[in-house]
Amino acid sequence: MPALAIRSTGGTTTFHEPVSAHLAAEFLTVPASTVDRCVAEVRACAEHLGIRATPEVIERVAREHLLALVNSAPPPRSPR
């Protein structure tokens, strides 16, 4: 299977850190490395699909992914 080619667009790193920092502050239970990876993957996916990867779009989609991650976690076990 051929590898996915990701084209690099100028300026994409300028908003990666602020978006990641904002989402990391919102999702305190998710490790910062997971938030960073989510933001990077959403950006790469948007660019691959030909969608303009603006900070607003990336943040909105990454937030939905992180919400799904948090909401899919099993509830904490209660002590017996």
MODELLER restraints for C-alpha pairs under 7 A, 6 or more apart:
rsr = mdl.restraints
at = mdl.atoms
rsr.add(forms.Gaussian(group=physical.xy_distance, feature=features.Distance(at['CA:6:A'], at['CA:44:A']), mean=6.80, stdev=0.5))
rsr.add(forms.Gaussian(group=physical.xy_distance, feature=features.Distance(at['CA:6:A'], at['CA:48:A']), mean=6.36, stdev=0.5))
rsr.add(forms.Gaussian(group=physical.xy_distance, feature=features.Distance(at['CA:15:A'], at['CA:55:A']), mean=6.12, stdev=0.5))
rsr.add(forms.Gaussian(group=physical.xy_distance, feature=features.Distance(at['CA:19:A'], at['CA:55:A']), mean=6.84, stdev=0.5))
rsr.add(forms.Gaussian(group=physical.xy_distance, feature=features.Distance(at['CA:19:A'], at['CA:59:A']), mean=6.10, stdev=0.5))
rsr.add(forms.Gaussian(group=physical.xy_distance, feature=features.Distance(at['CA:20:A'], at['CA:35:A']), mean=6.13, stdev=0.5))
rsr.add(forms.Gaussian(group=physical.xy_distance, feature=features.Distance(at['CA:20:A'], at['CA:36:A']), mean=5.50, stdev=0.5))
rsr.add(forms.Gaussian(group=physical.xy_distance, feature=features.Distance(at['CA:20:A'], at['CA:39:A']), mean=6.42, stdev=0.5))
rsr.add(forms.Gaussian(group=physical.xy_distance, feature=features.Distance(at['CA:23:A'], at['CA:35:A']), mean=6.96, stdev=0.5))
rsr.add(forms.Gaussian(group=physical.xy_distance, feature=features.Distance(at['CA:24:A'], at['CA:32:A']), mean=5.74, stdev=0.5))
rsr.add(forms.Gaussian(group=physical.xy_distance, feature=features.Distance(at['CA:24:A'], at['CA:35:A']), mean=6.16, stdev=0.5))
rsr.add(forms.Gaussian(group=physical.xy_distance, feature=features.Distance(at['CA:38:A'], at['CA:62:A']), mean=6.13, stdev=0.5))
rsr.add(forms.Gaussian(group=physical.xy_distance, feature=features.Distance(at['CA:39:A'], at['CA:58:A']), mean=6.71, stdev=0.5))
rsr.add(forms.Gaussian(group=physical.xy_distance, feature=features.Distance(at['CA:39:A'], at['CA:62:A']), mean=5.72, stdev=0.5))
rsr.add(forms.Gaussian(group=physical.xy_distance, feature=features.Distance(at['CA:42:A'], at['CA:58:A']), mean=6.18, stdev=0.5))
rsr.add(forms.Gaussian(group=physical.xy_distance, feature=features.Distance(at['CA:42:A'], at['CA:61:A']), mean=6.93, stdev=0.5))
rsr.add(forms.Gaussian(group=physical.xy_distance, feature=features.Distance(at['CA:42:A'], at['CA:62:A']), mean=6.21, stdev=0.5))
rsr.add(forms.Gaussian(group=physical.xy_distance, feature=features.Distance(at['CA:43:A'], at['CA:53:A']), mean=6.01, stdev=0.5))
rsr.add(forms.Gaussian(group=physical.xy_distance, feature=features.Distance(at['CA:43:A'], at['CA:58:A']), mean=6.00, stdev=0.5))
rsr.add(forms.Gaussian(group=physical.xy_distance, feature=features.Distance(at['CA:46:A'], at['CA:52:A']), mean=6.88, stdev=0.5))
rsr.add(forms.Gaussian(group=physical.xy_distance, feature=features.Distance(at['CA:46:A'], at['CA:53:A']), mean=5.91, stdev=0.5))
rsr.add(forms.Gaussian(group=physical.xy_distance, feature=features.Distance(at['CA:47:A'], at['CA:53:A']), mean=6.23, stdev=0.5))
